[in-house]
Amino acid sequence: MTASEDNTARLWDVNGTLVQVFKGHRDNVVSAAFSPDGKYVFTGSRDKTLRLWALKGRMVTEFDGHKDRVYAVAFSPDGSHVLTGSRDRTARLWDLQGKQLDNKMNHDGSVLFVGFSPDSKRIFTRTENGKTYWWDLKGNPLHGLNRERNLTSSNVIAPKGKYTFTCLQDGTVQLFDSEGNHFQTFTGHKGNVSDVDFSPDGKYMLTGSFDNTARLWEIHMPLQEFLKNGICEPLSREQLKEY
């Protein structure tokens, strides 16, 4: 699925053959997402609207409510809601009939990335000034991270909702747990990181960069999580003295 400045979204098979064109937006299509069941496509545009489409290209519903261009869209994993982020500094939650739920989330900058936790009970947003937030479904803030300017174009959350990330201007990626605690830094890219994704089992992270490389990284579980799950044991006095 691709979104384009030609005002369309397009569906392709894995061989690169064009399957369907979704045409109707009046300005650039900035983002697109599949429904979890694969039956629908959701698009956001600079024309301030969102559209729900059937895979055959028929528009099902137009979502109207944002006051400026829409940068990010996401389906809840259970398929019941869609989440949007906009230049109007809000994130909004909708049902599939286009009704906006009464839980508009205000930010202090354009909302560039949105997503859900895998259980569909929490919302994840990130703004242009590098602030990351978690919310409940009623729009109440849970906690936030104020980090350096984020330059990624991804809106993914690691499997099981455990990790979020931020990308810095020096090409590094920092990983945080869902409580906002930093536990791993990935260094190696020579340019800004433009995209991030996680393996389905949450053990690896894939990054793409303006240095013309993609890199696969291994995610190390935080020490406290190892201890909590009984995966390893605390060091003995002798080990502590040695290490």
C-alpha positions as CSV (number, residue, x, y, z in Angstrom):
1,M,0.0,0.0,0.0
2,T,1.4,3.4,-1.0
3,A,0.3,7.0,-0.5
4,S,1.4,9.7,-3.0
5,E,1.5,13.4,-3.8
6,D,-0.6,12.6,-6.9
7,N,-3.6,12.6,-4.6
8,T,-4.0,8.8,-4.7
9,A,-3.3,5.7,-2.7
10,R,-2.4,2.6,-4.6
11,L,-2.5,-1.1,-3.8
12,W,0.2,-3.4,-5.2
13,D,0.9,-7.1,-5.2
14,V,4.4,-8.4,-4.0
15,N,5.6,-8.5,-7.6
16,G,5.0,-4.8,-8.0
17,T,1.9,-5.1,-10.1
18,L,-0.7,-2.4,-9.6
19,V,-3.9,-3.9,-8.2
20,Q,-6.1,-0.9,-7.3
21,V,-6.1,2.9,-7.3
22,F,-7.9,4.8,-4.6
23,K,-8.8,8.2,-6.1
24,G,-10.9,11.0,-4.6
25,H,-8.8,13.1,-2.2
26,R,-8.4,16.7,-3.3
27,D,-4.8,17.0,-2.1
28,N,-1.7,14.8,-1.4
29,V,-2.4,11.5,0.3
30,V,0.1,11.5,3.2
31,S,-0.7,8.2,5.0
32,A,-2.5,4.9,4.5
33,A,-3.2,1.8,6.6
34,F,-4.9,-1.6,6.2
35,S,-7.6,-2.8,8.5
36,P,-6.6,-5.8,10.5
37,D,-8.9,-8.1,8.5
38,G,-7.4,-6.8,5.2
39,K,-10.8,-5.8,3.9
40,Y,-10.4,-2.0,4.0
41,V,-7.9,0.8,3.5
42,F,-7.8,4.0,5.5
43,T,-6.2,7.1,4.1
44,G,-5.3,10.6,5.4
45,S,-4.7,13.6,3.2
46,R,-3.6,17.2,3.2
47,D,-7.2,18.1,2.2
48,K,-8.0,17.7,5.9
49,T,-10.1,14.6,5.4
50,L,-9.8,10.8,5.9
51,R,-11.4,8.1,3.8
52,L,-12.3,4.5,4.4
53,W,-12.2,2.4,1.2
54,A,-13.1,-1.1,0.2
55,L,-10.3,-2.9,-1.5
56,K,-12.1,-2.7,-4.8
57,G,-11.6,1.1,-4.7
58,R,-15.0,2.2,-3.5
59,M,-15.1,4.9,-0.9
60,V,-17.1,3.7,2.2
61,T,-16.9,6.7,4.5
62,E,-15.4,10.2,4.6
63,F,-14.2,11.4,7.9
64,D,-14.4,15.2,8.4
65,G,-13.3,17.0,11.5
66,H,-9.6,17.9,11.4
67,K,-8.8,21.6,10.9
68,D,-5.6,21.0,9.0
69,R,-3.8,18.3,6.9
70,V,-3.8,14.8,8.3
71,Y,-0.4,13.3,8.8
72,A,-1.0,9.9,10.3
73,V,-3.6,7.1,10.4
74,A,-3.9,3.8,12.2
75,F,-6.4,1.0,12.8
76,S,-6.9,-0.4,16.2
77,P,-5.7,-4.1,16.3
78,D,-9.3,-5.2,17.0
79,G,-10.5,-3.3,14.0
80,S,-13.1,-1.3,15.8
81,H,-11.6,2.2,15.7
82,V,-9.3,4.4,13.7
83,L,-6.8,6.9,15.1
84,T,-5.6,10.1,13.3
85,G,-3.0,12.7,13.8
86,S,-3.0,16.2,12.2
87,R,-1.2,19.4,11.7
88,D,-4.0,21.0,13.8
89,R,-2.1,19.6,16.9
90,T,-4.7,17.0,17.7
91,A,-5.1,13.2,17.6
92,R,-8.7,12.0,17.2
93,L,-10.4,8.6,17.7
94,W,-13.2,7.6,15.3
95,D,-15.5,4.7,14.8
96,L,-15.7,3.1,11.3
97,Q,-18.9,5.0,10.5
98,G,-16.9,8.3,10.6
99,K,-18.2,9.4,14.0
100,Q,-15.5,11.2,16.1
101,L,-15.5,10.0,19.7
102,D,-15.5,12.6,22.4
103,N,-11.8,12.2,23.3
104,K,-9.8,14.7,21.2
105,M,-6.2,14.7,22.3
106,N,-4.5,18.1,22.2
107,H,-0.7,18.5,21.7
108,D,1.7,21.4,21.5
109,G,2.8,20.5,17.9
110,S,1.7,18.7,14.8
111,V,0.9,15.1,15.4
112,L,3.1,13.1,13.0
113,F,2.7,9.5,14.3
114,V,-0.1,7.6,15.9
115,G,-0.7,4.0,16.9
116,F,-2.4,1.5,19.3
117,S,-1.0,-0.9,21.8
118,P,-1.6,-4.5,20.6
119,D,-4.6,-4.9,23.1
120,S,-6.3,-1.8,21.6
121,K,-6.6,-0.3,25.1
122,R,-3.9,2.4,24.8
123,I,-3.0,5.1,22.2
124,F,0.5,6.2,21.2
125,T,1.2,9.6,19.6
126,R,4.3,11.5,18.7
127,T,4.7,15.2,17.7
128,E,7.0,17.2,15.4
129,N,8.9,18.5,18.4
130,G,9.9,15.0,19.5
131,K,7.4,14.5,22.4
132,T,5.9,11.0,22.7
133,Y,2.7,10.3,24.6
134,W,0.6,7.4,25.8
135,W,-3.2,7.9,26.3
136,D,-6.1,5.8,27.3
137,L,-9.1,5.4,25.0
138,K,-10.9,8.3,26.7
139,G,-8.1,10.7,25.8
140,N,-6.5,10.9,29.2
141,P,-2.7,11.2,29.2
142,L,-0.8,8.3,30.8
143,H,2.7,9.6,30.5
144,G,4.9,11.4,28.0
145,L,8.5,11.5,26.8
146,N,10.2,14.7,25.9
147,R,13.1,13.8,23.7
148,E,15.2,15.3,21.0
149,R,13.6,16.1,17.7
150,N,12.2,12.9,16.1
151,L,12.9,12.5,12.4
152,T,11.2,9.1,11.7
153,S,8.3,8.5,9.3
154,S,7.1,5.4,11.2
155,N,4.2,5.0,13.6
156,V,4.9,1.5,14.9
157,I,4.8,0.0,18.3
158,A,6.8,-3.1,19.1
159,P,4.9,-6.4,19.5
160,K,3.1,-6.7,22.9
161,G,3.3,-2.9,23.2
162,K,6.5,-3.1,25.2
163,Y,8.7,-0.6,23.3
164,T,8.7,2.7,21.6
165,F,11.5,4.5,19.9
166,T,12.9,7.9,19.0
167,C,15.4,8.8,16.3
168,L,18.0,11.5,16.8
169,Q,19.6,13.8,14.3
170,D,22.9,12.0,14.7
171,G,21.5,8.8,13.2
172,T,21.0,6.9,16.5
173,V,17.8,5.2,17.6
174,Q,16.9,5.1,21.3
175,L,14.5,2.5,22.6
176,F,12.2,3.0,25.6
177,D,9.8,0.7,27.4
178,S,6.1,1.6,27.6
179,E,6.7,3.4,30.9
180,G,9.2,5.8,29.3
181,N,12.4,4.3,30.6
182,H,15.3,4.2,28.2
183,F,17.1,0.9,28.0
184,Q,18.9,0.6,24.6
185,T,20.7,2.8,22.0
186,F,21.4,1.7,18.5
187,T,24.4,3.5,16.9
188,G,25.8,3.0,13.4
189,H,23.8,5.0,10.8
190,K,25.6,7.9,9.2
191,G,22.4,9.8,8.3
192,N,19.0,10.5,9.7
193,V,16.9,7.4,10.3
194,S,13.7,7.6,8.2
195,D,11.9,4.4,9.0
196,V,11.6,1.8,11.8
197,D,9.8,-1.5,12.1
198,F,9.9,-4.5,14.5
199,S,9.9,-8.2,13.8
200,P,6.7,-10.0,14.8
201,D,8.4,-11.6,17.8
202,G,9.8,-8.3,19.0
203,K,13.4,-9.5,19.1
204,Y,14.7,-7.5,16.2
205,M,14.4,-3.9,14.9
206,L,14.8,-2.9,11.2
207,T,15.9,0.7,10.4
208,G,16.2,2.6,7.1
209,S,18.3,5.7,6.8
210,F,19.2,8.6,4.5
211,D,22.7,7.1,4.5
212,N,21.3,4.6,1.9
213,T,21.5,1.6,4.2
214,A,19.0,-0.5,6.1
215,R,20.2,-2.2,9.3
216,L,18.8,-5.1,11.4
217,W,19.4,-4.8,15.2
218,E,18.9,-7.3,18.0
219,I,16.8,-6.0,20.9
220,H,18.1,-6.9,24.4
221,M,15.5,-7.3,27.0
222,P,15.9,-4.9,30.0
223,L,17.7,-6.4,33.0
224,Q,14.7,-5.9,35.3
225,E,12.5,-7.8,32.8
226,F,14.9,-10.7,32.8
227,L,14.8,-10.8,36.6
228,K,11.0,-10.4,36.8
229,N,10.4,-13.3,34.3
230,G,12.9,-15.6,35.9
231,I,14.9,-15.8,32.7
232,C,18.1,-15.3,34.7
233,E,19.1,-15.1,38.4
234,P,20.6,-12.3,40.4
235,L,24.4,-12.4,40.6
236,S,25.9,-14.0,43.7
237,R,28.2,-12.1,46.1
238,E,31.2,-13.7,44.4
239,Q,30.0,-12.7,41.0
240,L,29.2,-9.2,42.0
241,K,32.7,-8.9,43.4
242,E,34.2,-10.3,40.2
243,Y,32.0,-8.3,37.7
